[in-house]
Amino acid sequence: MEKKKLCRSTTNKRIGGVCAGIAEYFGWDPTIVRLIWAFLILCVGTGILLYLVLWFVLPKDNQ
């Protein structure tokens, strides 16, 4: 069994690959994760800061 690792996607990215990386890790559709992220940015306001932190913290995948 291959161990999963949370990392940014380099193949399915729009800005930094964070949403696509999270979607790949959990086996979700990247569009759903992007919609949730947009909701966090527009309604809660913490999405931008969290996205930037994850963009710099998460490593790129090896694909």
TORPA-4810 file (N, C-alpha, C, O; in nm, 3 decimals):
<nodes>
NODE_1_0.084_-0.118_0.000_0.000_0.000_0.000_0.089_0.124_0.000_0.179_0.137_0.082_M
NODE_2_0.062_0.213_-0.093_0.141_0.335_-0.105_0.094_0.439_-0.003_-0.026_0.462_0.013_E
NODE_3_0.190_0.499_0.064_0.157_0.601_0.163_0.127_0.732_0.092_0.206_0.777_0.008_K
NODE_4_0.014_0.793_0.124_-0.025_0.921_0.064_0.054_1.034_0.128_0.087_1.031_0.246_K
NODE_5_0.084_1.134_0.045_0.153_1.252_0.094_0.081_1.375_0.040_0.054_1.383_-0.080_K
NODE_6_0.050_1.468_0.126_-0.017_1.591_0.086_0.085_1.683_0.021_0.183_1.723_0.085_L
NODE_7_0.063_1.717_-0.106_0.154_1.805_-0.177_0.075_1.882_-0.283_-0.037_1.846_-0.318_C
NODE_8_0.138_1.987_-0.335_0.075_2.069_-0.438_0.081_1.996_-0.572_0.180_1.929_-0.603_R
NODE_9_-0.023_2.008_-0.650_-0.027_1.947_-0.782_0.045_2.035_-0.883_0.032_2.158_-0.881_S
NODE_10_0.121_1.972_-0.971_0.186_2.046_-1.079_0.116_2.022_-1.212_0.145_2.090_-1.310_T
NODE_11_0.025_1.925_-1.215_-0.043_1.894_-1.341_-0.183_1.953_-1.350_-0.228_1.986_-1.459_T
NODE_12_-0.251_1.968_-1.239_-0.390_2.014_-1.239_-0.402_2.140_-1.153_-0.483_2.144_-1.060_N
NODE_13_-0.324_2.240_-1.183_-0.326_2.360_-1.099_-0.385_2.478_-1.174_-0.379_2.484_-1.297_K
NODE_14_-0.442_2.570_-1.100_-0.492_2.696_-1.156_-0.400_2.810_-1.113_-0.355_2.887_-1.197_R
NODE_15_-0.374_2.821_-0.985_-0.284_2.925_-0.936_-0.158_2.860_-0.877_-0.049_2.873_-0.934_I
NODE_16_-0.173_2.791_-0.766_-0.057_2.732_-0.701_-0.063_2.582_-0.689_0.036_2.520_-0.650_G
NODE_17_-0.176_2.521_-0.721_-0.189_2.377_-0.712_-0.234_2.326_-0.577_-0.238_2.205_-0.554_G
NODE_18_-0.267_2.416_-0.486_-0.305_2.376_-0.351_-0.439_2.300_-0.351_-0.449_2.192_-0.293_V
NODE_19_-0.540_2.355_-0.417_-0.672_2.292_-0.419_-0.667_2.155_-0.489_-0.728_2.059_-0.442_C
NODE_20_-0.594_2.148_-0.599_-0.582_2.021_-0.670_-0.505_1.919_-0.587_-0.537_1.800_-0.590_A
NODE_21_-0.404_1.963_-0.514_-0.330_1.873_-0.427_-0.415_1.818_-0.314_-0.406_1.700_-0.281_G
NODE_22_-0.496_1.904_-0.254_-0.587_1.859_-0.149_-0.689_1.761_-0.206_-0.721_1.660_-0.143_I
NODE_23_-0.741_1.791_-0.325_-0.838_1.703_-0.389_-0.777_1.566_-0.420_-0.843_1.464_-0.400_A
NODE_24_-0.655_1.563_-0.469_-0.588_1.436_-0.499_-0.565_1.356_-0.372_-0.579_1.234_-0.373_E
NODE_25_-0.529_1.422_-0.265_-0.502_1.354_-0.138_-0.626_1.284_-0.084_-0.619_1.170_-0.038_Y
NODE_26_-0.741_1.353_-0.089_-0.864_1.296_-0.035_-0.946_1.219_-0.138_-1.045_1.156_-0.103_F
NODE_27_-0.906_1.223_-0.265_-0.979_1.152_-0.370_-1.105_1.224_-0.414_-1.201_1.160_-0.457_G
NODE_28_-1.106_1.355_-0.403_-1.222_1.437_-0.439_-1.200_1.501_-0.575_-1.090_1.494_-0.631_W
NODE_29_-1.304_1.562_-0.627_-1.296_1.638_-0.751_-1.237_1.776_-0.718_-1.282_1.841_-0.624_D
NODE_30_-1.137_1.821_-0.794_-1.076_1.951_-0.765_-1.173_2.068_-0.774_-1.154_2.169_-0.706_P
NODE_31_-1.276_2.057_-0.856_-1.374_2.165_-0.868_-1.448_2.186_-0.737_-1.476_2.300_-0.699_T
NODE_32_-1.479_2.079_-0.668_-1.548_2.089_-0.538_-1.459_2.161_-0.437_-1.505_2.247_-0.363_I
NODE_33_-1.332_2.125_-0.435_-1.239_2.188_-0.341_-1.224_2.337_-0.374_-1.216_2.420_-0.284_V
NODE_34_-1.219_2.369_-0.502_-1.208_2.510_-0.542_-1.332_2.589_-0.502_-1.321_2.705_-0.462_R
NODE_35_-1.449_2.529_-0.513_-1.572_2.597_-0.472_-1.575_2.620_-0.321_-1.617_2.726_-0.274_L
NODE_36_-1.531_2.521_-0.246_-1.524_2.537_-0.100_-1.425_2.648_-0.065_-1.451_2.729_0.024_I
NODE_37_-1.312_2.651_-0.135_-1.212_2.755_-0.110_-1.266_2.893_-0.143_-1.241_2.989_-0.069_W
NODE_38_-1.340_2.904_-0.252_-1.400_3.033_-0.289_-1.498_3.078_-0.181_-1.505_3.196_-0.149_A
NODE_39_-1.575_2.984_-0.126_-1.666_3.016_-0.017_-1.589_3.067_0.104_-1.629_3.165_0.166_F
NODE_40_-1.478_3.001_0.137_-1.398_3.046_0.251_-1.342_3.186_0.230_-1.337_3.266_0.323_L
NODE_41_-1.302_3.214_0.108_-1.247_3.347_0.079_-1.355_3.453_0.086_-1.335_3.558_0.147_I
NODE_42_-1.470_3.427_0.024_-1.574_3.529_0.015_-1.653_3.547_0.144_-1.687_3.660_0.181_L
NODE_43_-1.683_3.440_0.213_-1.772_3.449_0.330_-1.698_3.456_0.463_-1.739_3.530_0.553_C
NODE_44_-1.593_3.381_0.476_-1.525_3.374_0.604_-1.405_3.469_0.607_-1.379_3.531_0.709_V
NODE_45_-1.333_3.480_0.496_-1.221_3.571_0.487_-1.086_3.513_0.519_-0.984_3.580_0.500_G
NODE_46_-1.081_3.389_0.568_-0.953_3.329_0.606_-0.892_3.247_0.493_-0.780_3.197_0.507_T
NODE_47_-0.962_3.231_0.384_-0.916_3.145_0.276_-0.790_3.194_0.208_-0.705_3.113_0.171_G
NODE_48_-0.775_3.324_0.191_-0.658_3.377_0.120_-0.531_3.352_0.201_-0.431_3.305_0.146_I
NODE_49_-0.534_3.382_0.328_-0.417_3.362_0.412_-0.381_3.213_0.420_-0.264_3.177_0.409_L
NODE_50_-0.480_3.129_0.439_-0.455_2.985_0.447_-0.400_2.931_0.316_-0.310_2.846_0.316_L
NODE_51_-0.452_2.979_0.204_-0.403_2.935_0.073_-0.256_2.975_0.055_-0.175_2.894_0.010_Y
NODE_52_-0.221_3.098_0.091_-0.083_3.143_0.077_0.012_3.063_0.166_0.123_3.028_0.123_L
NODE_53_-0.031_3.034_0.287_0.053_2.954_0.377_0.075_2.814_0.318_0.188_2.765_0.316_V
NODE_54_-0.033_2.751_0.271_-0.019_2.617_0.213_0.063_2.620_0.084_0.134_2.523_0.055_L
NODE_55_0.054_2.726_0.008_0.130_2.739_-0.116_0.280_2.732_-0.088_0.356_2.671_-0.164_W
NODE_56_0.323_2.796_0.020_0.465_2.798_0.053_0.509_2.677_0.135_0.627_2.640_0.131_F
NODE_57_0.418_2.616_0.211_0.455_2.505_0.299_0.452_2.370_0.227_0.541_2.287_0.248_V
NODE_58_0.351_2.347_0.144_0.338_2.216_0.078_0.441_2.200_-0.032_0.463_2.291_-0.112_L
NODE_59_0.505_2.083_-0.036_0.600_2.058_-0.145_0.527_2.026_-0.276_0.411_1.986_-0.274_P
NODE_60_0.596_2.043_-0.389_0.539_2.005_-0.518_0.542_1.854_-0.531_0.630_1.788_-0.474_K
NODE_61_0.445_1.798_-0.606_0.447_1.655_-0.628_0.554_1.619_-0.731_0.606_1.706_-0.800_D
NODE_62_0.587_1.492_-0.740_0.696_1.446_-0.826_0.649_1.396_-0.960_0.715_1.310_-1.019_N
NODE_63_0.538_1.444_-1.011_0.486_1.395_-1.139_0.543_1.470_-1.253_0.511_1.442_-1.369_Q
</nodes>
